[in-house]
Amino acid sequence: MEAQLTEKFKKTKGCKNPININDMNYSKINNIEMDGIDTNDYPDFCDAFIASADYNGVKMTDKQLDKLNEDLDFVHQSVYNELF
């Protein structure tokens, strides 16, 4: 296991948060901070997005957040989790 982590670290050139954005485990995402929530847009919340989140205790990068925000179902559910 440690060798795999070391190899992933080398491949990401020392990135502090070496997450393969295509293989994110959503159960490891927490501390989600939403932005763009307009309650007048209920129930769609089409302008809402995830501004910040942690993955396995490490702050996600902008690139990772961009990929996460492409999952509109997850974003929509995150809005509901924050509001209700």
Secondary structure, 3 states (H helix, E strand, C coil): CHHHHHHHHHHCCCCCCCCCCCCCCHHHEEEEEEECCCHHHCCCCCCCEEEEEEECCEECCHHHHHHHHCCHHHHHHHHHHHHC
